[in-house]
Amino acid sequence: MLSIARRSLRPSLARSLFAPGLTASVHTLPDLPYAYNALEPYISEEIMTLHHKKHHQTYVTGLNAAEESYAKLSAAPKSTSTTREQIALQAALKFNGGGHINHSLFWKNLAPAAHEGGKLENGPLKTAIERDFGSVEDFKKTFNAKTAAIQGSGWGWLGYSSTLKKLEIVATSNQDPLISHTPIIGVDIWEHAFYLQYKNVKPDYLNAIWNVINFKEAEKRFVEVAK
């Protein structure tokens, strides 16, 4: 998990999130690299505003609170009680920390269709997708099918396996970050990411989001790890 965080986030976040005994830094909500209405008509302004300002902010707030509590326990005299309390905090650290990591990556994963969104140019990433999935369209169909099949809330990922030296589609539950692979593209399948616009029709949301996927950003991640 630490290697993923270091690739995806600033070093201070990785240090404090994965070494909670250190003095906790204060995590903040990152700015979006575009306006809230910039992804329309594929993702509405209302969804983007609530998703960013409310949901992501909740993870940031929860992570700061969990880290502060952990830091205080780390500074307290060691006892069975404090150890139990530290263990009890792991769920909050994982959930809120994962939510912060995943969403920080997700915002960069998107771009307006009028600019970079939806454009996969010839290059290393396209070549790898065609090698590992047959074609770009086959990749999207497989990704959508596996992501739509997630029971409840979670994320669909295009990840790079450093062991197999190939791209694979992986699903994670809830706000669990992707740790088995390096994340190249992540798609939020929580209802708050699409329900106001697409209701319960996940396939419509997944088909639409490819129009605003920032493949240039994804290719940067891929090139960094597939050297």
Buried (B, 14 or more C-beta within 10 A) or exposed (E): BEEBBBBBBEEEBBBBBBEBEBEBBEBEBBEBEBEBBBBBEBBBEEBBEBBBEEBBBBBBBBBBBBBEBBBEBBEEEEEEEBEEBBEEBEEBBBBBBBBBBBBBBBBBBBBBBEEBBBEBEEEEBBEBBEEBBEEBEEBBBEBBEBBBEBEEBBBBBBBBBEEEEBBBBBBBEBBBBBBBBBBBBBBBBBBBBBBBBBEEEBEEBBBBBBBBBBBBBBBEBBEEBBE
